Amino acid sequence: MSKKILTILAAVLLVGVTVPAFAAVQNVKVGGDITIRGIYRSNLDFLKDSSSTRGVSNKDTTGWLMTTTRVYVSSELTDNVAAVIRLVNERDWADNRAAGATNDQIDLDLAYIKLSDMFAPGLSATLGRQEILLGEGFVVGNSNPLASPENLFAWDYNSRKSFDAIRLDYEVATVPLILTGVVSKINEDYADDTDNDVGNDVDLYVVNANYQVPTAEAEVEGYFIARDEKRASKDTANPNDQTFGLRAAHNVAAVPGFSWKGEFAKQWGKTLGNTNKGYAGYVGAEYAFQDITWEPKVGLTYALYTGDDDAADTSNDAWISLYPDGLADRIGAIAYASGQHRSGAITDTNLQVVKLIGSIQPVEKVGLSLAWFNLQRAKATKLRRDTYKKNLGNEIDLGINYAYSEDVAMGLLLGYLIPGKGLKQETEGAADPTNSADAI
């Protein structure tokens, strides 16, 4: 694997050497990171058996090792031109589950050029495969949060978040305001000889405005997002959804250590003939105790994603998940990881979450955190013939981090989920699902 990385890296650097024939290279940086995880999971599908979901065995207890390797090259050229390339390899150690396993596959994670002060001071353009994060990633931040590479068993630790996109940023000179526009291609499906129409193209459009309040340590952000899908058949309705949202965050100077944040997003448009009416949001606060040796912090967050209690009508009241980032931190590590291990799993729709978190730093290099999540359905769901209760359960996540050096960190994440009555009802074939545990 390392030989392949060095070979491709050498090829990239060779291209960089040829660039000065057209433009002088001011700065070239080469770097990367390696993350090694040991993972142990028990009863992640909430069933005491060895059933298979999506072709992957859901053993009650399993443990393995995985490595994520990333290498990047960035080059700053003259005339405010920069280029970035990042390669990634994600692999489970000695995994031979599937024929033609791609453990040694090296993929292109980032590949973009950035033009600064283009045509006007403060205007920049970023072209190519890039990461796009709006605010805290509540709506947009990960191109496919449910991505499951066939060579990666812990799909929730997939590191690839990039979008193929064209992005324009304009930093207004007179006020602390940044305007952003993005056009991204999510899926491209070409017409063929039997169908002259386009097929299942998915495009994403984003307009964002971020304002830093001059008189306070605060920011306000507003955005408009449109996702448009063009179906192959002209007789099929083209799904499209639009999302408008506002976000605010404030470190309160009058109360040192206290901060709050909130975000609200509303959707409309039509999806296969149904009118979208869902919304989602969160509000939270955090307080860092001052002048205390262990630097204790506490925080409380409430998040809501609407649900739809009647699938028969033409009104879709459920929040349509777009491309969120950081879901494990919002709904719990196990709740997020269960997303592709069973049907009816916990996802960011028809969900409300109360999160209480606390952290301390008992010594200089060691940090401890404890988070509790209470998970409820926003609305009672009707699946098959029964009406399922709202209570999904409670999750506790314990985190320990050790800064071995400036460049090396070690950590442990231990999660434990206690299913509620609603989750037990939705678990197929189990009268009384047991607890689920996860350790990393």
C-alpha positions as CSV (number, residue, x, y, z in Angstrom):
1,M,0.0,0.0,0.0
2,S,2.8,2.4,1.0
3,K,4.6,1.8,-2.3
4,K,1.4,2.7,-4.3
5,I,1.0,5.9,-2.2
6,L,4.6,6.9,-2.8
7,T,4.3,6.1,-6.6
8,I,1.2,8.2,-7.0
9,L,2.7,11.0,-4.8
10,A,5.8,11.0,-6.9
11,A,3.6,11.4,-10.0
12,V,1.8,14.3,-8.4
13,L,5.0,16.0,-7.5
14,L,6.3,15.5,-11.1
15,V,3.3,17.4,-12.4
16,G,4.1,20.1,-9.8
17,V,7.6,20.3,-11.3
18,T,6.2,20.9,-14.7
19,V,4.0,23.7,-13.6
20,P,6.8,26.4,-13.3
21,A,7.0,26.4,-17.1
22,F,3.8,28.3,-17.0
23,A,3.8,29.8,-13.4
24,A,6.3,30.1,-10.6
25,V,5.7,27.9,-7.6
26,Q,5.8,29.9,-4.3
27,N,5.1,27.1,-1.9
28,V,4.6,23.3,-2.0
29,K,3.4,21.4,1.1
30,V,3.2,17.6,1.5
31,G,1.4,16.1,4.5
32,G,-1.2,13.7,5.6
33,D,-2.5,11.7,8.5
34,I,-3.0,8.1,9.6
35,T,-5.8,7.0,11.9
36,I,-5.8,3.5,13.3
37,R,-9.0,2.2,15.1
38,G,-9.7,-0.9,17.1
39,I,-13.5,-1.5,17.1
40,Y,-15.5,-3.8,19.2
41,R,-19.3,-4.0,18.7
42,S,-22.0,-6.1,20.3
43,N,-25.6,-6.5,19.2
44,L,-25.5,-3.4,17.0
45,D,-28.6,-4.6,15.1
46,F,-30.5,-5.1,18.4
47,L,-31.1,-8.8,17.5
48,K,-29.6,-11.8,19.3
49,D,-28.7,-13.7,16.2
50,S,-26.2,-13.8,13.3
51,S,-28.5,-12.6,10.6
52,S,-27.3,-10.8,7.6
53,T,-28.2,-7.3,6.4
54,R,-27.2,-5.9,3.0
55,G,-24.9,-8.9,2.6
56,V,-22.9,-8.2,5.7
57,S,-23.1,-10.5,8.7
58,N,-24.5,-8.8,11.8
59,K,-22.8,-11.0,14.4
60,D,-23.8,-10.3,18.0
61,T,-20.2,-9.7,19.0
62,T,-17.4,-8.7,16.6
63,G,-14.1,-6.9,16.7
64,W,-11.6,-5.7,14.1
65,L,-9.0,-3.1,13.2
66,M,-9.1,-0.5,10.5
67,T,-6.8,2.2,9.1
68,T,-7.6,5.4,7.3
69,T,-4.6,6.9,5.5
70,R,-4.6,10.3,3.8
71,V,-1.8,12.1,1.9
72,Y,-2.1,15.5,0.4
73,V,-0.1,17.9,-1.8
74,S,-0.9,21.6,-1.9
75,S,0.8,24.1,-4.2
76,E,0.6,27.9,-4.1
77,L,1.3,29.5,-7.5
78,T,1.6,33.1,-8.6
79,D,-1.4,35.3,-9.4
80,N,-3.4,33.9,-6.4
81,V,-3.7,30.4,-7.7
82,A,-3.6,27.3,-5.4
83,A,-4.1,23.6,-6.0
84,V,-4.8,20.8,-3.6
85,I,-4.8,17.0,-4.1
86,R,-5.5,14.5,-1.4
87,L,-5.5,10.7,-1.7
88,V,-7.2,8.3,0.7
89,N,-7.1,4.6,1.5
90,E,-9.6,3.1,4.0
91,R,-9.2,-0.5,4.9
92,D,-10.1,-3.1,7.5
93,W,-7.1,-5.2,8.3
94,A,-6.8,-8.5,6.4
95,D,-10.5,-8.2,5.3
96,N,-11.4,-10.9,2.7
97,R,-15.2,-10.8,3.1
98,A,-15.9,-10.1,-0.6
99,A,-14.4,-11.4,-3.8
100,G,-12.2,-8.7,-5.3
101,A,-11.7,-6.9,-2.0
102,T,-10.4,-3.4,-2.5
103,N,-8.4,-3.0,0.7
104,D,-5.4,-1.5,-1.2
105,Q,-7.5,0.8,-3.3
106,I,-6.3,4.4,-3.3
107,D,-8.9,7.0,-4.2
108,L,-9.0,10.6,-5.0
109,D,-10.5,12.4,-2.0
110,L,-9.8,16.1,-2.9
111,A,-8.8,17.7,-6.2
112,Y,-9.4,21.4,-6.6
113,I,-7.9,24.7,-7.6
114,K,-8.6,27.9,-5.9
115,L,-8.4,31.3,-7.6
116,S,-8.3,34.2,-5.1
117,D,-9.2,37.9,-5.8
118,M,-10.6,36.7,-9.2
119,F,-11.9,39.7,-11.2
120,A,-12.4,41.7,-8.0
121,P,-10.8,41.9,-4.5
122,G,-12.4,39.5,-2.1
123,L,-13.8,37.2,-4.8
124,S,-12.5,33.6,-4.9
125,A,-13.5,30.5,-6.9
126,T,-12.9,26.9,-5.8
127,L,-13.3,24.4,-8.6
128,G,-13.2,20.6,-8.3
129,R,-13.7,18.0,-5.6
130,Q,-13.8,19.8,-2.3
131,E,-15.3,19.7,1.2
132,I,-18.3,22.0,1.7
133,L,-19.4,22.7,5.3
134,L,-22.3,25.1,6.1
135,G,-22.1,26.2,9.7
136,E,-21.9,23.1,11.8
137,G,-22.9,20.8,9.0
138,F,-26.5,20.4,10.2
139,V,-27.9,20.4,6.6
140,V,-24.8,20.3,4.3
141,G,-21.3,19.0,5.2
142,N,-21.0,15.4,4.0
143,S,-21.7,14.4,0.4
144,N,-23.0,11.0,1.5
145,P,-23.4,10.5,5.3
146,L,-24.6,6.9,4.7
147,A,-21.8,6.0,2.4
148,S,-20.7,2.4,2.9
149,P,-17.6,1.4,0.9
150,E,-17.6,-2.3,0.3
151,N,-14.2,-2.6,1.9
152,L,-15.1,-0.8,5.1
153,F,-17.3,-2.6,7.7
154,A,-17.7,0.5,10.0
155,W,-19.4,2.6,7.4
156,D,-20.0,5.4,10.0
157,Y,-16.2,6.0,10.1
158,N,-16.0,6.7,6.3
159,S,-13.8,9.8,6.0
160,R,-14.9,10.9,2.5
161,K,-17.1,13.9,2.6
162,S,-16.2,15.8,-0.6
163,F,-18.4,17.2,-3.3
164,D,-17.8,17.7,-7.0
165,A,-18.6,21.4,-7.1
166,I,-17.9,24.9,-8.2
167,R,-17.9,27.4,-5.3
168,L,-17.7,31.2,-5.3
169,D,-17.0,33.2,-2.1
170,Y,-17.1,36.9,-1.9
171,E,-15.8,38.7,1.2
172,V,-17.4,42.1,1.4
173,A,-14.7,44.7,2.2
174,T,-16.9,47.2,4.2
175,V,-18.7,44.8,6.5
176,P,-17.8,41.4,8.0
177,L,-20.0,39.5,5.5
178,I,-19.1,36.5,3.3
179,L,-21.4,35.5,0.5
180,T,-21.1,32.0,-0.9
181,G,-22.6,30.2,-3.9
182,V,-22.2,26.5,-4.7
183,V,-23.2,24.4,-7.7
184,S,-22.6,20.7,-7.1
185,K,-23.1,17.5,-9.1
186,I,-24.3,14.8,-6.8
187,N,-25.1,12.2,-9.4
188,E,-24.7,12.1,-13.2
189,D,-26.6,9.6,-15.3
190,Y,-26.1,9.8,-19.1
191,A,-28.8,9.3,-21.7
192,D,-28.3,6.3,-24.0
193,D,-29.5,5.1,-27.3
194,T,-32.8,3.8,-25.9
195,D,-33.6,7.0,-24.0
196,N,-32.9,10.4,-25.3
197,D,-33.9,12.0,-22.0
198,V,-31.5,12.5,-19.1
199,G,-31.6,9.9,-16.4
200,N,-31.7,10.5,-12.6
201,D,-29.3,13.5,-12.5
202,V,-29.1,15.1,-9.1
203,D,-27.8,18.6,-8.7
204,L,-27.4,20.7,-5.6
205,Y,-27.5,24.5,-5.4
206,V,-26.5,26.5,-2.3
207,V,-26.6,30.2,-1.5
208,N,-25.1,31.2,1.9
209,A,-24.5,34.4,3.8
210,N,-22.3,34.5,6.9
211,Y,-22.2,37.7,9.0
212,Q,-19.8,38.2,11.9
213,V,-21.4,40.7,14.4
214,P,-18.8,43.4,15.0
215,T,-20.0,44.4,18.4
216,A,-20.1,40.9,19.9
217,E,-18.4,37.5,19.6
218,A,-21.3,36.2,17.5
219,E,-22.2,35.2,14.0
220,V,-25.5,34.9,12.0
221,E,-25.8,32.8,8.9
222,G,-28.6,32.3,6.4
223,Y,-28.8,29.8,3.6
224,F,-31.0,28.6,0.7
225,I,-30.5,25.1,-0.6
226,A,-32.1,23.4,-3.6
227,R,-31.7,19.8,-4.7
228,D,-33.1,18.9,-8.1
229,E,-33.4,15.4,-9.5
230,K,-34.2,14.7,-13.1
231,R,-35.7,11.3,-13.8
232,A,-35.1,9.3,-16.9
233,S,-38.8,8.9,-17.8
234,K,-40.7,12.0,-18.9
235,D,-43.8,10.4,-17.3
236,T,-42.2,10.4,-13.9
237,A,-42.4,13.5,-11.6
238,N,-39.0,15.0,-11.0
239,P,-38.4,15.2,-7.2
240,N,-37.1,18.6,-6.0
241,D,-36.8,20.0,-2.5
242,Q,-35.8,23.4,-1.3
243,T,-34.5,24.3,2.2
244,F,-34.2,27.7,3.8
245,G,-32.4,28.0,7.1
246,L,-31.0,30.4,9.7
247,R,-28.2,29.8,12.2
248,A,-26.8,31.9,15.1
249,A,-24.0,31.4,17.6
250,H,-22.9,33.7,20.4
251,N,-20.2,33.7,23.1
252,V,-21.8,35.9,25.8
253,A,-19.2,38.4,27.0
254,A,-21.3,39.4,30.0
255,V,-21.1,35.8,31.3
256,P,-17.5,34.5,30.6
257,G,-17.6,30.9,29.6
258,F,-21.2,30.9,28.5
259,S,-22.2,30.4,24.9
260,W,-25.4,29.5,23.0
261,K,-26.3,28.4,19.5
262,G,-29.3,27.6,17.4
263,E,-30.4,26.7,13.9
264,F,-33.8,26.3,12.1
265,A,-34.4,25.0,8.6
266,K,-37.7,24.7,6.7
267,Q,-38.4,22.6,3.6
268,W,-40.8,22.9,0.7
269,G,-41.1,21.6,-2.9
270,K,-42.4,18.2,-4.1
271,T,-41.1,14.7,-3.9
272,L,-42.9,12.2,-6.2
273,G,-46.1,14.2,-6.0
274,N,-46.0,14.9,-2.3
275,T,-45.7,18.4,-0.9
276,N,-42.7,18.8,1.4
277,K,-43.5,20.5,4.7
278,G,-40.8,19.2,7.0
279,Y,-38.6,21.2,9.3
280,A,-35.6,20.7,11.6
281,G,-33.6,22.6,14.1
282,Y,-31.7,22.7,17.3
283,V,-30.9,25.0,20.3
284,G,-28.1,24.5,22.7
285,A,-26.0,26.1,25.4
286,E,-22.6,25.4,26.9
287,Y,-20.8,26.8,30.0
288,A,-17.1,26.5,30.8
289,F,-16.4,27.0,34.5
290,Q,-13.8,29.7,35.0
291,D,-10.7,29.5,37.1
292,I,-11.1,25.8,38.0
293,T,-8.2,23.5,37.7
294,W,-9.9,20.7,35.8
295,E,-11.6,23.0,33.3
296,P,-15.1,21.5,33.6
297,K,-17.7,22.2,30.9
298,V,-21.3,21.3,30.7
299,G,-23.7,21.6,27.7
300,L,-27.3,20.9,26.8
301,T,-28.8,20.6,23.3
302,Y,-32.3,19.9,22.0
303,A,-32.7,18.8,18.3
304,L,-35.9,18.1,16.4
305,Y,-36.5,16.5,13.0
306,T,-40.1,16.4,12.0
307,G,-41.9,13.2,11.0
308,D,-44.9,12.2,8.9
309,D,-47.7,10.2,10.6
310,D,-49.8,9.6,7.4
311,A,-48.1,8.1,4.3
312,A,-51.4,8.0,2.5
313,D,-51.9,11.7,2.0
314,T,-50.0,14.0,-0.3
315,S,-48.5,16.1,2.5
316,N,-45.0,15.0,3.5
317,D,-44.4,16.5,7.0
318,A,-41.1,14.6,7.5
319,W,-37.7,16.2,7.4
320,I,-35.9,15.1,4.3
321,S,-32.3,14.5,5.2
322,L,-29.8,16.1,2.8
323,Y,-26.1,15.9,3.4
324,P,-25.5,16.4,7.2
325,D,-22.2,16.0,8.9
326,G,-21.5,15.1,12.6
327,L,-24.6,13.0,13.1
328,A,-22.8,10.7,15.6
329,D,-22.2,13.7,17.8
330,R,-25.8,14.8,17.6
331,I,-27.8,11.6,18.0
332,G,-25.2,9.3,19.6
333,A,-22.4,7.0,18.2
334,I,-24.5,3.8,18.4
335,A,-27.7,5.4,17.1
336,Y,-25.8,6.7,14.1
337,A,-23.9,3.4,13.5
338,S,-27.1,1.4,13.6
339,G,-28.3,3.2,10.5
340,Q,-27.4,0.5,8.0
341,H,-27.5,-2.5,10.3
342,R,-31.3,-2.8,10.5
343,S,-34.5,-1.5,9.0
344,G,-36.4,1.2,10.8
345,A,-33.1,2.4,12.4
346,I,-32.5,5.7,14.1
347,T,-31.8,8.4,11.5
348,D,-32.2,12.2,11.4
349,T,-35.9,12.3,10.5
350,N,-38.9,11.9,12.7
351,L,-36.6,12.3,15.7
352,Q,-36.1,14.5,18.7
353,V,-32.9,14.3,20.8
354,V,-32.0,15.8,24.2
355,K,-28.2,15.7,24.7
356,L,-26.5,16.5,28.0
357,I,-22.7,16.5,28.0
358,G,-20.0,17.2,30.5
359,S,-16.2,17.2,30.2
360,I,-13.1,17.7,32.4
361,Q,-9.3,17.8,32.0
362,P,-7.9,16.2,35.1
363,V,-4.3,16.5,33.9
364,E,-2.7,18.5,31.2
365,K,-2.8,15.9,28.4
366,V,-5.9,13.9,29.3
367,G,-9.5,14.8,28.6
368,L,-12.7,13.0,29.7
369,S,-16.2,13.5,28.4
370,L,-19.6,11.9,29.1
371,A,-22.7,12.4,27.0
372,W,-26.2,11.3,27.5
373,F,-28.8,11.1,24.7
374,N,-32.5,10.7,25.1
375,L,-34.0,9.6,21.8
376,Q,-37.7,10.0,20.9
377,R,-39.8,9.8,17.7
378,A,-41.2,13.2,16.9
379,K,-44.4,11.4,15.9
380,A,-45.7,7.9,16.6
381,T,-45.0,5.9,13.5
382,K,-47.4,3.5,11.7
383,L,-45.5,0.5,10.2
384,R,-47.2,-2.7,9.2
385,R,-50.4,-2.9,11.3
386,D,-49.2,-1.4,14.6
387,T,-48.7,2.1,15.9
388,Y,-45.2,2.3,17.4
389,K,-44.5,4.3,20.5
390,K,-42.2,7.3,20.5
391,N,-39.6,6.2,23.0
392,L,-36.5,5.0,21.2
393,G,-34.2,4.7,24.2
394,N,-31.2,6.3,25.9
395,E,-27.6,6.3,24.9
396,I,-24.5,7.0,27.0
397,D,-21.1,7.8,25.4
398,L,-17.9,8.0,27.4
399,G,-14.8,9.5,25.7
400,I,-11.2,9.5,26.9
401,N,-8.5,11.4,24.9
402,Y,-4.8,11.5,25.5
403,A,-2.4,13.9,23.8
404,Y,0.7,11.8,23.5
405,S,2.5,14.6,21.6
406,E,1.7,17.5,19.4
407,D,1.3,15.1,16.4
408,V,0.0,12.0,18.1
409,A,-3.3,11.5,20.0
410,M,-4.9,8.4,21.5
411,G,-8.5,7.9,22.5
412,L,-11.3,5.6,23.6
413,L,-15.0,5.9,22.9
414,L,-17.4,3.6,24.8
415,G,-21.0,3.7,23.9
416,Y,-24.0,2.0,25.4
417,L,-27.6,2.1,24.1
418,I,-30.7,1.0,26.0
419,P,-33.6,0.5,23.5
420,G,-36.9,2.0,24.5
421,K,-40.4,0.6,23.7
422,G,-40.6,2.2,20.4
423,L,-37.3,0.7,19.2
424,K,-38.3,-2.7,20.5
425,Q,-41.5,-2.6,18.6
426,E,-39.7,-1.7,15.4
427,T,-37.1,-4.4,15.8
428,E,-38.3,-7.2,13.5
429,G,-38.4,-10.7,14.9
430,A,-37.3,-9.8,18.4
431,A,-39.8,-9.7,21.3
432,D,-37.3,-8.1,23.7
433,P,-34.1,-6.7,22.1
434,T,-31.2,-6.4,24.4
435,N,-28.8,-3.6,24.9
436,S,-26.2,-2.6,22.3
437,A,-22.6,-1.6,23.1
438,D,-19.8,-0.1,21.1
439,A,-16.2,0.5,21.9
440,I,-13.5,2.2,19.9
